[in-house]
Amino acid sequence: MFTCAVRTEKKTPACPKWLDPEAKREWRRLARRINLAEEHTAIFAGYCQAYARWREAEEYITEHGTTDGSGRTLPQVAVAQTYLGIMKEFAGQLGLVPASGG
């Protein structure tokens, strides 16, 4: 008897319309690669939005440096660090963090 295997692929959930443009680009870049389930949409949207805000802060730092004319640290440094931490949290929940080599 011959049987034909049917390939069933899950459809990737739609990108939320409210995400920033940079967050939408990150969504499109990663959504299919991580086999995103519908129940993880909010977590992944949070990751993508944090990515967009982290990148914006990092671009500002690249252009302006980390301190103002008085030597005080720019707020964008703290913003970048905060959003990098948020990304790390979401990435762990989504399985985006590679396992440690020990």
Protein Blocks (a to p, Z undefined) as FASTA:
>chain_A
ZZdddddddddddddfkbcfklmmmmmmmmmmnopafklmmmmmmmmmmmmmmmmmmmmm
mmnojbdfkopacfklmmmmmmmmmmmmmmmmnopaccdeZZ
